[in-house]
Amino acid sequence: MEEAELRFREAMARKTKYLERVKRGLEAPMPLEEYRAWADVVRQLGVAWARMVTESREQ
């Protein structure tokens, strides 16, 4: 469970850093389809972590 949380938090940190760099004009935006796929992966990591937390509380 800790590994899932770490993977999710690292992915969110990378996503936040990327968005901030794009906002400041330091990095070019990636194509929309590529960004959506990346955001889906980050979301899936969050869902997996949340599911593990929920299951551990039910036991």
N, CA, C and O atoms as a GROMACS GRO file, in nm:
protein
  236
    1MET      N    1   0.083  -0.119   0.000
    1MET     CA    2   0.000   0.000   0.000
    1MET      C    3   0.088   0.125   0.000
    1MET      O    4   0.056   0.222  -0.069
    2GLU      N    5   0.195   0.124   0.075
    2GLU     CA    6   0.284   0.241   0.079
    2GLU      C    7   0.346   0.266  -0.058
    2GLU      O    8   0.365   0.381  -0.098
    3GLU      N    9   0.379   0.159  -0.129
    3GLU     CA   10   0.438   0.173  -0.262
    3GLU      C   11   0.337   0.237  -0.358
    3GLU      O   12   0.374   0.321  -0.440
    4ALA      N   13   0.211   0.196  -0.348
    4ALA     CA   14   0.107   0.253  -0.434
    4ALA      C   15   0.090   0.402  -0.406
    4ALA      O   16   0.074   0.482  -0.498
    5GLU      N   17   0.092   0.439  -0.279
    5GLU     CA   18   0.081   0.580  -0.243
    5GLU      C   19   0.200   0.659  -0.298
    5GLU      O   20   0.183   0.767  -0.353
    6LEU      N   21   0.318   0.604  -0.282
    6LEU     CA   22   0.438   0.671  -0.331
    6LEU      C   23   0.433   0.690  -0.482
    6LEU      O   24   0.464   0.798  -0.533
    7ARG      N   25   0.393   0.585  -0.555
    7ARG     CA   26   0.384   0.595  -0.701
    7ARG      C   27   0.284   0.702  -0.742
    7ARG      O   28   0.310   0.780  -0.834
    8PHE      N   29   0.169   0.708  -0.674
    8PHE     CA   30   0.068   0.808  -0.705
    8PHE      C   31   0.119   0.949  -0.674
    8PHE      O   32   0.105   1.039  -0.757
    9ARG      N   33   0.178   0.967  -0.558
    9ARG     CA   34   0.227   1.100  -0.520
    9ARG      C   35   0.339   1.148  -0.613
    9ARG      O   36   0.344   1.266  -0.647
   10GLU      N   37   0.427   1.057  -0.654
   10GLU     CA   38   0.533   1.095  -0.747
   10GLU      C   39   0.475   1.133  -0.883
   10GLU      O   40   0.519   1.230  -0.945
   11ALA      N   41   0.376   1.058  -0.929
   11ALA     CA   42   0.312   1.089  -1.057
   11ALA      C   43   0.241   1.224  -1.051
   11ALA      O   44   0.249   1.302  -1.145
   12MET      N   45   0.173   1.252  -0.941
   12MET     CA   46   0.106   1.381  -0.926
   12MET      C   47   0.207   1.495  -0.921
   12MET      O   48   0.183   1.602  -0.977
   13ALA      N   49   0.318   1.473  -0.855
   13ALA     CA   50   0.422   1.576  -0.847
   13ALA      C   51   0.478   1.606  -0.986
   13ALA      O   52   0.499   1.722  -1.021
   14ARG      N   53   0.503   1.501  -1.065
   14ARG     CA   54   0.552   1.521  -1.202
   14ARG      C   55   0.450   1.597  -1.285
   14ARG      O   56   0.486   1.687  -1.361
   15LYS      N   57   0.323   1.560  -1.271
   15LYS     CA   58   0.216   1.626  -1.347
   15LYS      C   59   0.205   1.773  -1.307
   15LYS      O   60   0.194   1.860  -1.394
   16THR      N   61   0.207   1.801  -1.179
   16THR     CA   62   0.198   1.939  -1.131
   16THR      C   63   0.316   2.021  -1.178
   16THR      O   64   0.300   2.135  -1.221
   17LYS      N   65   0.435   1.963  -1.172
   17LYS     CA   66   0.555   2.034  -1.217
   17LYS      C   67   0.546   2.064  -1.367
   17LYS      O   68   0.579   2.174  -1.411
   18TYR      N   69   0.501   1.966  -1.444
   18TYR     CA   70   0.486   1.986  -1.588
   18TYR      C   71   0.387   2.100  -1.616
   18TYR      O   72   0.416   2.190  -1.694
   19LEU      N   73   0.270   2.096  -1.551
   19LEU     CA   74   0.169   2.199  -1.574
   19LEU      C   75   0.220   2.337  -1.537
   19LEU      O   76   0.191   2.434  -1.606
   20GLU      N   77   0.295   2.347  -1.430
   20GLU     CA   78   0.352   2.476  -1.388
   20GLU      C   79   0.453   2.525  -1.491
   20GLU      O   80   0.456   2.644  -1.523
   21ARG      N   81   0.536   2.435  -1.542
   21ARG     CA   82   0.636   2.474  -1.642
   21ARG      C   83   0.568   2.521  -1.772
   21ARG      O   84   0.615   2.615  -1.836
   22VAL      N   85   0.460   2.455  -1.810
   22VAL     CA   86   0.386   2.497  -1.930
   22VAL      C   87   0.323   2.634  -1.905
   22VAL      O   88   0.327   2.721  -1.991
   23LYS      N   89   0.265   2.651  -1.788
   23LYS     CA   90   0.200   2.779  -1.754
   23LYS      C   91   0.299   2.894  -1.759
   23LYS      O   92   0.264   3.004  -1.804
   24ARG      N   93   0.420   2.871  -1.715
   24ARG     CA   94   0.523   2.975  -1.715
   24ARG      C   95   0.591   2.992  -1.851
   24ARG      O   96   0.671   3.083  -1.870
   25GLY      N   97   0.558   2.905  -1.945
   25GLY     CA   98   0.618   2.913  -2.077
   25GLY      C   99   0.757   2.852  -2.084
   25GLY      O  100   0.831   2.877  -2.179
   26LEU      N  101   0.792   2.771  -1.986
   26LEU     CA  102   0.924   2.708  -1.983
   26LEU      C  103   0.927   2.576  -2.060
   26LEU      O  104   1.034   2.523  -2.090
   27GLU      N  105   0.810   2.524  -2.090
   27GLU     CA  106   0.801   2.396  -2.160
   27GLU      C  107   0.683   2.402  -2.256
   27GLU      O  108   0.578   2.459  -2.223
   28ALA      N  109   0.700   2.344  -2.372
   28ALA     CA  110   0.590   2.340  -2.470
   28ALA      C  111   0.486   2.237  -2.427
   28ALA      O  112   0.522   2.131  -2.376
   29PRO      N  113   0.359   2.268  -2.446
   29PRO     CA  114   0.256   2.170  -2.411
   29PRO      C  115   0.266   2.046  -2.499
   29PRO      O  116   0.297   2.054  -2.618
   30MET      N  117   0.241   1.932  -2.437
   30MET     CA  118   0.241   1.807  -2.515
   30MET      C  119   0.108   1.799  -2.589
   30MET      O  120   0.012   1.865  -2.550
   31PRO      N  121   0.101   1.718  -2.694
   31PRO     CA  122  -0.026   1.701  -2.766
   31PRO      C  123  -0.137   1.657  -2.670
   31PRO      O  124  -0.112   1.582  -2.575
   32LEU      N  125  -0.257   1.703  -2.697
   32LEU     CA  126  -0.370   1.678  -2.607
   32LEU      C  127  -0.394   1.529  -2.582
   32LEU      O  128  -0.416   1.489  -2.468
   33GLU      N  129  -0.388   1.449  -2.686
   33GLU     CA  130  -0.411   1.305  -2.669
   33GLU      C  131  -0.306   1.243  -2.577
   33GLU      O  132  -0.338   1.157  -2.494
   34GLU      N  133  -0.182   1.286  -2.593
   34GLU     CA  134  -0.074   1.234  -2.508
   34GLU      C  135  -0.095   1.277  -2.363
   34GLU      O  136  -0.075   1.198  -2.270
   35TYR      N  137  -0.136   1.402  -2.343
   35TYR     CA  138  -0.161   1.452  -2.208
   35TYR      C  139  -0.276   1.375  -2.143
   35TYR      O  140  -0.268   1.335  -2.027
   36ARG      N  141  -0.383   1.354  -2.219
   36ARG     CA  142  -0.498   1.280  -2.165
   36ARG      C  143  -0.459   1.138  -2.124
   36ARG      O  144  -0.503   1.089  -2.020
   37ALA      N  145  -0.377   1.073  -2.205
   37ALA     CA  146  -0.332   0.937  -2.172
   37ALA      C  147  -0.249   0.939  -2.045
   37ALA      O  148  -0.264   0.853  -1.958
   38TRP      N  149  -0.162   1.037  -2.033
   38TRP     CA  150  -0.078   1.051  -1.914
   38TRP      C  151  -0.164   1.079  -1.791
   38TRP      O  152  -0.144   1.019  -1.686
   39ALA      N  153  -0.261   1.169  -1.805
   39ALA     CA  154  -0.350   1.201  -1.693
   39ALA      C  155  -0.430   1.078  -1.651
   39ALA      O  156  -0.455   1.058  -1.532
   40ASP      N  157  -0.469   0.995  -1.748
   40ASP     CA  158  -0.541   0.872  -1.715
   40ASP      C  159  -0.455   0.777  -1.633
   40ASP      O  160  -0.505   0.713  -1.540
   41VAL      N  161  -0.328   0.768  -1.666
   41VAL     CA  162  -0.237   0.681  -1.590
   41VAL      C  163  -0.225   0.731  -1.446
   41VAL      O  164  -0.230   0.652  -1.352
   42VAL      N  165  -0.210   0.863  -1.430
   42VAL     CA  166  -0.200   0.921  -1.296
   42VAL      C  167  -0.329   0.893  -1.218
   42VAL      O  168  -0.324   0.856  -1.101
   43ARG      N  169  -0.442   0.910  -1.284
   43ARG     CA  170  -0.571   0.885  -1.220
   43ARG      C  171  -0.584   0.739  -1.179
   43ARG      O  172  -0.632   0.709  -1.070
   44GLN      N  173  -0.541   0.647  -1.264
   44GLN     CA  174  -0.547   0.504  -1.233
   44GLN      C  175  -0.460   0.470  -1.112
   44GLN      O  176  -0.498   0.387  -1.029
   45LEU      N  177  -0.344   0.534  -1.101
   45LEU     CA  178  -0.259   0.512  -0.984
   45LEU      C  179  -0.330   0.558  -0.857
   45LEU      O  180  -0.323   0.491  -0.754
   46GLY      N  181  -0.400   0.671  -0.865
   46GLY     CA  182  -0.476   0.721  -0.750
   46GLY      C  183  -0.589   0.628  -0.712
   46GLY      O  184  -0.613   0.604  -0.594
   47VAL      N  185  -0.659   0.576  -0.811
   47VAL     CA  186  -0.770   0.484  -0.786
   47VAL      C  187  -0.718   0.355  -0.723
   47VAL      O  188  -0.778   0.303  -0.629
   48ALA      N  189  -0.608   0.305  -0.773
   48ALA     CA  190  -0.550   0.182  -0.717
   48ALA      C  191  -0.511   0.202  -0.572
   48ALA      O  192  -0.537   0.117  -0.487
   49TRP      N  193  -0.449   0.315  -0.543
   49TRP     CA  194  -0.408   0.345  -0.405
   49TRP      C  195  -0.532   0.358  -0.315
   49TRP      O  196  -0.535   0.302  -0.206
   50ALA      N  197  -0.634   0.432  -0.362
   50ALA     CA  198  -0.755   0.450  -0.282
   50ALA      C  199  -0.824   0.316  -0.256
   50ALA      O  200  -0.876   0.292  -0.147
   51ARG      N  201  -0.824   0.230  -0.356
   51ARG     CA  202  -0.886   0.098  -0.340
   51ARG      C  203  -0.813   0.018  -0.232
   51ARG      O  204  -0.876  -0.048  -0.149
   52MET      N  205  -0.680   0.024  -0.233
   52MET     CA  206  -0.601  -0.047  -0.132
   52MET      C  207  -0.630   0.006   0.008
   52MET      O  208  -0.642  -0.071   0.103
   53VAL      N  209  -0.641   0.138   0.020
   53VAL     CA  210  -0.670   0.199   0.150
   53VAL      C  211  -0.807   0.153   0.198
   53VAL      O  212  -0.822   0.115   0.315
   54THR      N  213  -0.905   0.156   0.111
   54THR     CA  214  -1.041   0.114   0.147
   54THR      C  215  -1.044  -0.032   0.190
   54THR      O  216  -1.106  -0.067   0.290
   55GLU      N  217  -0.978  -0.117   0.113
   55GLU     CA  218  -0.976  -0.260   0.146
   55GLU      C  219  -0.906  -0.286   0.279
   55GLU      O  220  -0.948  -0.373   0.355
   56SER      N  221  -0.801  -0.211   0.307
   56SER     CA  222  -0.730  -0.233   0.433
   56SER      C  223  -0.814  -0.188   0.553
   56SER      O  224  -0.801  -0.244   0.661
   57ARG      N  225  -0.898  -0.088   0.534
   57ARG     CA  226  -0.985  -0.041   0.642
   57ARG      C  227  -1.099  -0.138   0.669
   57ARG      O  228  -1.150  -0.145   0.781
   58GLU      N  229  -1.140  -0.211   0.566
   58GLU     CA  230  -1.252  -0.304   0.580
   58GLU      C  231  -1.212  -0.432   0.652
   58GLU      O  232  -1.298  -0.506   0.700
   59GLN      N  233  -1.084  -0.458   0.659
   59GLN     CA  234  -1.038  -0.583   0.720
   59GLN      C  235  -1.030  -0.574   0.869
   59GLN      O  236  -0.994  -0.670   0.936
   0.00000   0.00000   0.00000
